[in-house]
Amino acid sequence: MKFIAKISWLTALEGGRTNDIPFNTSKYAPLIRTEGSSRNWSLVVNNYGRVDDITTIAMIYYLASESAPDNLVVGLKFDLYEGNKRVAFGEIIDKAD
């Protein structure tokens, strides 16, 4: 199942990415962490719209959807990690068609 999320990216000064935000790619798959979850899962993040310099709108879905938990819902807040480095936080705002 795919969802639309609003994602706020940490700047390099805040400890976030030093490279540009990945845009219009289906190959970017950071780890997602949600409150109450004991495991990390790879999440495909396809940023396709910009709200401002550090905020994007993205289509998101689990990379291994057949074995991933069924916990993505509208209103869910999450953090994105590249390894152990937190690079963004966001919220699911809608279901994708």
C-alpha positions in Angstrom: 0.0 0.0 0.0 1.3 3.5 -0.9 0.9 6.7 1.0 1.6 10.4 0.6 3.8 12.0 3.3 5.0 15.5 4.1 8.7 15.2 5.0 10.9 17.8 6.7 14.6 17.2 6.1 17.3 18.1 8.6 20.0 20.4 7.3 23.6 19.4 7.4 24.1 21.8 10.4 21.3 19.9 12.2 23.1 16.6 11.5 21.1 15.6 8.4 22.1 14.9 4.9 25.1 16.7 3.4 24.0 15.9 -0.2 20.8 17.2 -1.8 17.4 15.7 -1.0 16.8 12.7 -3.3 14.2 13.9 -5.8 12.0 12.0 -8.3 13.7 8.6 -7.7 12.2 5.2 -6.7 15.6 4.0 -5.5 15.9 6.0 -2.3 15.1 3.7 0.6 16.0 5.0 4.1 15.0 3.2 7.3 11.7 4.3 8.9 11.3 4.4 12.6 7.9 4.9 14.3 7.0 5.3 17.9 6.4 1.9 19.5 8.1 -0.1 16.7 10.9 -2.4 17.7 12.2 -2.9 14.2 13.5 -0.7 11.4 12.2 -1.2 7.9 13.3 0.1 4.5 10.9 2.6 3.1 10.9 3.7 -0.5 10.6 7.5 -0.6 9.9 9.2 -3.9 10.0 13.0 -3.3 8.0 14.6 -6.1 7.0 18.0 -4.7 8.6 20.8 -2.7 6.8 22.8 0.0 10.0 24.8 0.7 13.7 24.3 0.7 13.6 21.6 3.4 10.1 20.2 3.1 8.9 17.8 0.5 5.8 15.8 -0.5 6.6 12.2 -1.2 5.0 8.9 -2.1 6.1 6.3 0.4 5.8 2.5 0.7 7.7 -0.4 2.3 10.5 -1.9 0.1 9.6 -5.4 1.3 5.9 -4.9 1.5 5.0 -8.6 1.8 6.9 -9.0 5.0 6.6 -5.4 6.4 4.2 -4.6 9.2 0.8 -3.1 8.3 1.3 0.1 10.3 1.3 2.9 7.8 -1.8 5.0 8.3 -2.8 8.6 7.7 -1.6 10.7 10.6 1.4 8.4 11.5 4.5 10.4 12.4 7.9 8.9 11.6 11.6 9.5 11.4 13.9 8.6 8.5 17.4 7.3 9.0 20.4 6.6 6.7 22.1 4.0 8.9 22.2 5.5 12.4 21.9 9.1 11.1 18.5 10.7 11.4 18.0 12.7 8.2 14.3 13.7 8.3 10.9 13.4 10.0 7.5 13.4 8.6 3.8 12.5 8.7 1.6 10.5 6.4 -1.1 12.9 5.1 -3.1 10.8 2.6 -3.4 7.4 0.9 -2.1 7.2 -2.6 -4.3 5.9 -5.4 
